Amino acid sequence: MKVIQYVDSTGQTMVARVPRQGTEAIKLGSQLIVEESQEAVFYRDGKALDTFRPGRHTLATQNLPLLAGLLGVPFEGKSPFQAAVVFVSTKTFLDLKWGTKEPVVYRDNELAMVRLRAFGKFAVRITNSQVFVNGVVGTMGVYTTDGVESYFKDVIVARLTDVLGENLQSIFDLPKVYDELAMALKARVADDFSKYGIELVDLYLGAITPPTDVQKLIDERAGMAAVGDMNAYLKFKAAQAMGDAAQQSGGETGSGVGAGLGVGMGAGMGMMLPQMMKEAMTDSGGGQAAPSEPATEGQSQPTGDAAAPAAAGTAAAAAAFCHSCGGKLPTGSRYCPSCGTKVAE
């Protein structure tokens, strides 16, 4: 007695034909075993005679009423006939992937035109075996999930363009609408699956991302927002650099490099400090620096010989630092010991 059965060892076979090509001689009374997660479609002369559910079935005219008229004259109930059995897996196939081959152009409210890539997963199950076999598989010996995955991922991407245009204003809103977009996309493509005898069980959005160069610009924009007051940030970085230069100048091995950095930082801060002090005094004084008070009647301005020492003191204070590098000058020096610049008389 012939036993017809198929067991899938890969877990990815959706349809398997026995025999793989054409038909073979099957006698009435042969046993057909259908697994719990399968259906079997019986074919003879290119026509589907019946669909068998899980269990053990004896191939006889009682189970195949359409077969009696096709056999003609019976041979003691054991008439051989050419036929084929197509096993269809009815389990849910998980971990099928979809994604965009090329970026989808999207009009963003904040970024204007931007290209988006998207990917995710979906799960399917065959609900109508004859429709699926006749409309998709045909006479193929084996049909795996690769065929369904390669076709329907393009269908999903095509519908995604419409869903994004109708439900998304800006890509900055994506984190809070992923579930809504996935549900809308699933509802949109469900009919595309059902007309082939397939049910779309689940569909998930893994991510929707702009190109790498756009992501870098978004990161820079976020960094600028995190900095806040750029003026205060620059002052902080300058003070931090001065501390690092002072530490390097105190080391034994890097004393030469540290001294050079200290001189450079001193020159830079010599030019920055007056402006920083002016801004600080302006902020603390309500927007205006306090003007110098004029002399009262009882006080007199220094004139003649009395004014000379004051002017000399001011000049000496100005000459105490090099106008080029800002380094301190020893008394009576004609050249700066730090940079060698001639001291102005």
C-alpha positions as CSV (number, residue, x, y, z in Angstrom):
1,M,0.0,0.0,0.0
2,K,1.4,3.4,-1.0
3,V,1.8,6.1,1.7
4,I,1.9,9.7,0.5
5,Q,3.4,12.2,3.0
6,Y,5.7,15.2,3.2
7,V,7.7,16.6,6.1
8,D,9.4,20.0,5.9
9,S,12.9,20.0,7.5
10,T,13.7,23.6,6.8
11,G,10.6,25.4,8.2
12,Q,10.5,27.8,5.2
13,T,8.7,25.6,2.7
14,M,5.2,26.9,1.9
15,V,4.2,24.4,-0.8
16,A,5.7,21.0,-1.8
17,R,4.5,18.9,-4.7
18,V,4.6,15.0,-4.6
19,P,6.1,14.1,-7.0
20,R,8.2,17.1,-7.6
21,Q,7.5,17.1,-11.4
22,G,4.5,15.8,-13.3
23,T,2.4,13.0,-11.8
24,E,2.8,9.4,-10.7
25,A,0.6,6.3,-10.6
26,I,-1.5,6.2,-7.5
27,K,-3.8,3.3,-6.7
28,L,-7.1,3.5,-5.0
29,G,-6.7,2.6,-1.4
30,S,-3.4,4.4,-1.0
31,Q,-2.9,6.3,2.3
32,L,-2.5,10.1,2.4
33,I,-1.1,11.5,5.7
34,V,-1.5,15.3,6.2
35,E,0.3,16.9,9.2
36,E,-1.4,19.2,11.7
37,S,0.0,22.3,10.0
38,Q,-0.7,21.2,6.5
39,E,-3.4,20.9,3.8
40,A,-3.2,18.6,0.8
41,V,-4.7,19.5,-2.6
42,F,-5.3,16.5,-4.8
43,Y,-4.7,17.0,-8.6
44,R,-5.5,14.8,-11.6
45,D,-5.4,15.8,-15.2
46,G,-4.4,19.4,-14.1
47,K,-7.6,19.8,-12.0
48,A,-7.9,20.2,-8.2
49,L,-10.3,17.4,-7.1
50,D,-10.4,18.0,-3.4
51,T,-8.5,19.5,-0.4
52,F,-7.7,17.3,2.6
53,R,-7.4,18.5,6.2
54,P,-4.9,17.1,8.8
55,G,-5.1,13.4,9.4
56,R,-4.9,10.0,7.6
57,H,-7.0,9.6,4.5
58,T,-7.7,6.6,2.3
59,L,-7.8,7.6,-1.3
60,A,-11.1,6.1,-2.5
61,T,-14.1,7.2,-4.5
62,Q,-15.8,8.0,-1.3
63,N,-13.2,10.7,-0.5
64,L,-12.8,11.7,-4.1
65,P,-16.3,11.8,-5.6
66,L,-15.1,13.6,-8.7
67,L,-12.6,10.8,-9.3
68,A,-15.2,8.2,-10.1
69,G,-16.3,9.8,-13.3
70,L,-12.7,10.4,-14.4
71,L,-11.4,6.8,-13.9
72,G,-13.7,5.1,-16.5
73,V,-13.9,1.3,-16.1
74,P,-12.6,0.3,-12.6
75,F,-10.1,-2.5,-12.1
76,E,-11.6,-4.3,-9.0
77,G,-11.4,-1.1,-7.0
78,K,-7.6,-0.9,-7.4
79,S,-7.5,1.1,-10.6
80,P,-4.2,3.0,-11.0
81,F,-4.4,6.7,-12.1
82,Q,-1.9,9.4,-12.7
83,A,-2.2,12.2,-10.0
84,A,-0.2,14.5,-7.8
85,V,-0.6,15.8,-4.3
86,V,0.4,19.4,-3.3
87,F,1.1,19.9,0.4
88,V,0.4,23.4,1.6
89,S,1.8,24.6,4.9
90,T,-0.8,26.5,7.0
91,K,1.4,27.6,9.8
92,T,2.4,31.3,10.4
93,F,5.7,32.2,8.7
94,L,7.5,34.7,10.9
95,D,10.6,36.9,10.4
96,L,9.9,37.9,6.8
97,K,11.7,41.1,6.1
98,W,10.8,44.2,4.0
99,G,12.7,47.4,3.2
100,T,13.3,50.1,0.7
101,K,15.8,49.4,-2.1
102,E,16.0,53.2,-2.9
103,P,15.2,56.1,-0.5
104,V,11.7,57.4,-0.6
105,V,11.4,61.2,-1.2
106,Y,9.3,62.8,1.5
107,R,8.1,66.4,2.0
108,D,9.0,67.3,5.6
109,N,7.5,70.4,7.3
110,E,10.8,71.3,8.9
111,L,13.5,69.9,6.7
112,A,11.7,70.5,3.3
113,M,12.5,67.6,1.0
114,V,14.2,64.7,2.6
115,R,14.9,61.1,1.5
116,L,13.9,58.3,3.8
117,R,14.8,54.7,4.2
118,A,12.5,52.2,6.0
119,F,12.6,48.6,7.0
120,G,10.7,46.1,9.1
121,K,9.3,42.6,9.4
122,F,6.0,40.9,8.6
123,A,4.3,37.5,9.1
124,V,1.9,35.6,6.8
125,R,-0.3,32.5,6.8
126,I,-1.9,30.7,3.8
127,T,-5.7,30.7,4.3
128,N,-6.9,29.4,0.9
129,S,-4.7,26.6,-0.4
130,Q,-6.2,26.2,-3.8
131,V,-6.2,29.9,-4.6
132,F,-2.5,30.2,-3.5
133,V,-1.4,27.1,-5.4
134,N,-3.3,28.0,-8.6
135,G,-2.5,31.7,-8.5
136,V,1.0,31.8,-7.1
137,V,2.8,28.4,-7.2
138,G,1.5,26.8,-10.4
139,T,3.5,23.7,-11.3
140,M,6.5,24.5,-9.2
141,G,7.9,21.5,-7.3
142,V,8.8,23.6,-4.1
143,Y,7.8,27.1,-3.2
144,T,9.5,28.7,-0.2
145,T,9.0,32.0,1.7
146,D,11.6,33.6,-0.5
147,G,9.1,34.1,-3.3
148,V,6.5,35.7,-1.0
149,E,9.1,37.9,0.7
150,S,10.7,39.2,-2.5
151,Y,7.3,40.2,-4.0
152,F,5.4,41.5,-1.1
153,K,8.2,43.7,0.3
154,D,8.0,45.8,-2.8
155,V,4.2,46.0,-2.3
156,I,4.7,47.2,1.3
157,V,7.2,49.9,0.2
158,A,4.8,51.1,-2.5
159,R,2.0,51.6,0.0
160,L,4.3,53.1,2.6
161,T,4.8,56.2,0.5
162,D,1.0,57.0,0.7
163,V,0.9,56.2,4.4
164,L,3.7,58.6,5.2
165,G,2.2,61.4,3.2
166,E,-1.1,61.1,4.9
167,N,-0.1,60.5,8.5
168,L,3.3,62.2,9.1
169,Q,4.1,65.9,9.3
170,S,7.9,65.7,10.2
171,I,10.4,63.0,10.8
172,F,10.9,64.5,14.2
173,D,7.5,63.2,15.1
174,L,8.4,59.6,14.2
175,P,9.1,58.2,17.7
176,K,5.5,58.8,18.8
177,V,3.7,57.5,15.6
178,Y,5.5,54.2,14.8
179,D,2.6,52.0,16.0
180,E,0.0,54.2,14.2
181,L,2.0,54.1,10.9
182,A,2.4,50.3,11.2
183,M,-1.3,49.8,11.7
184,A,-2.2,52.1,8.8
185,L,0.3,50.3,6.6
186,K,-1.0,46.9,7.5
187,A,-4.6,47.9,6.8
188,R,-3.5,49.3,3.4
189,V,-1.8,46.2,2.2
190,A,-4.1,43.5,3.7
191,D,-6.1,43.3,0.4
192,D,-3.0,42.9,-1.6
193,F,-2.2,39.7,0.4
194,S,-5.7,38.3,0.6
195,K,-6.4,38.1,-3.1
196,Y,-3.6,35.5,-3.3
197,G,-5.0,33.4,-0.5
198,I,-2.6,34.8,2.1
199,E,-3.4,36.5,5.4
200,L,-1.1,39.2,6.7
201,V,-0.8,38.3,10.4
202,D,1.6,41.0,11.6
203,L,3.5,43.9,10.1
204,Y,6.1,46.0,12.0
205,L,8.1,49.1,11.3
206,G,11.7,48.6,12.4
207,A,12.9,52.1,11.6
208,I,12.5,55.1,9.3
209,T,15.7,57.0,8.9
210,P,17.1,59.8,6.7
211,P,20.5,59.5,4.9
212,T,23.7,59.6,6.9
213,D,24.6,63.2,5.9
214,V,21.1,64.4,7.0
215,Q,21.5,62.6,10.3
216,K,24.8,64.4,10.9
217,L,23.2,67.8,10.3
218,I,20.4,66.9,12.7
219,D,23.0,66.0,15.3
220,E,24.8,69.3,14.8
221,R,21.5,71.2,15.2
222,A,20.8,69.3,18.4
223,G,24.3,70.1,19.6
224,M,23.9,73.9,19.0
225,A,20.6,73.8,20.9
226,A,22.3,72.1,23.8
227,V,25.1,74.7,24.0
228,G,22.6,77.6,24.4
229,D,24.5,80.8,25.0
230,M,27.4,80.6,22.5
231,N,29.2,83.6,24.1
232,A,29.2,82.0,27.6
233,Y,30.3,78.7,26.0
234,L,33.3,80.3,24.3
235,K,34.4,82.0,27.6
236,F,34.2,78.7,29.4
237,K,36.3,76.9,26.8
238,A,38.9,79.7,26.9
239,A,39.2,79.5,30.7
240,Q,39.4,75.7,30.5
241,A,42.2,75.9,27.9
242,M,44.1,78.3,30.2
243,G,44.0,75.8,33.0
244,D,45.3,73.0,30.7
245,A,48.1,75.2,29.5
246,A,49.1,76.1,33.1
247,Q,49.2,72.4,34.0
248,Q,51.4,71.6,31.0
249,S,53.8,74.6,31.8
250,G,54.4,73.1,35.3
251,G,55.5,69.8,34.1
252,E,59.2,68.9,33.9
253,T,59.2,67.0,30.6
254,G,56.9,69.4,28.7
255,S,58.1,72.7,30.3
256,G,59.2,74.1,26.9
257,V,55.9,73.3,25.2
258,G,53.9,74.4,28.2
259,A,55.7,77.7,28.4
260,G,55.0,78.4,24.7
261,L,51.3,77.5,25.2
262,G,51.2,79.7,28.3
263,V,52.6,82.6,26.4
264,G,50.1,82.2,23.5
265,M,47.2,81.8,25.9
266,G,48.4,84.9,27.8
267,A,48.4,86.9,24.7
268,G,45.0,85.7,23.7
269,M,43.5,86.4,27.1
270,G,45.2,89.8,27.2
271,M,43.1,90.8,24.3
272,M,39.9,89.0,25.5
273,L,39.9,90.2,29.1
274,P,39.1,93.9,28.5
275,Q,36.1,93.0,26.4
276,M,35.0,90.3,29.0
277,M,35.3,92.8,31.9
278,K,33.4,95.5,29.9
279,E,30.6,93.0,29.3
280,A,30.5,92.0,32.9
281,M,30.4,95.6,34.1
282,T,27.7,96.4,31.6
283,D,25.6,93.5,32.7
284,S,26.0,94.3,36.5
285,G,25.4,98.0,36.0
286,G,22.1,97.7,34.3
287,G,23.4,98.1,30.8
288,Q,25.7,101.1,31.2
289,A,29.1,101.5,32.8
290,A,29.3,104.1,35.6
291,P,30.8,107.3,34.3
292,S,33.8,108.9,36.1
293,E,32.7,111.6,38.5
294,P,33.9,115.1,37.8
295,A,35.9,117.0,40.4
296,T,34.0,119.0,43.0
297,E,34.7,122.6,43.9
298,G,36.9,121.6,46.8
299,Q,39.0,119.4,44.6
300,S,41.4,120.4,41.9
301,Q,42.7,118.5,38.9
302,P,46.5,117.9,38.8
303,T,48.2,120.3,36.5
304,G,51.7,121.1,35.4
305,D,54.4,119.3,37.3
306,A,51.9,117.4,39.4
307,A,50.3,115.8,36.3
308,A,53.6,114.5,35.0
309,P,54.2,111.8,37.6
310,A,50.7,110.5,37.0
311,A,51.2,110.3,33.2
312,A,54.6,108.6,33.8
313,G,53.0,106.1,36.1
314,T,50.4,105.3,33.5
315,A,53.0,104.9,30.8
316,A,55.1,102.7,33.0
317,A,52.1,100.5,33.8
318,A,51.3,100.2,30.1
319,A,55.0,99.3,29.4
320,A,55.0,96.6,32.0
321,F,53.6,94.2,29.5
322,C,54.7,93.4,26.0
323,H,52.3,94.8,23.4
324,S,53.0,91.8,21.1
325,C,52.7,88.7,23.3
326,G,51.3,90.1,26.5
327,G,54.3,88.8,28.6
328,K,55.5,90.7,31.7
329,L,58.5,93.0,31.1
330,P,61.3,93.4,33.6
331,T,62.0,97.0,34.6
332,G,64.2,98.8,32.1
333,S,64.0,96.1,29.5
334,R,64.3,97.2,25.9
335,Y,63.3,93.8,24.4
336,C,60.7,91.3,25.5
337,P,62.3,88.2,27.1
338,S,59.4,86.0,25.8
339,C,59.1,86.9,22.2
340,G,62.1,89.3,21.5
341,T,59.9,92.2,20.4
342,K,61.5,95.6,20.9
343,V,59.7,97.5,23.6
344,A,58.1,100.8,22.5
345,E,59.7,103.8,24.2
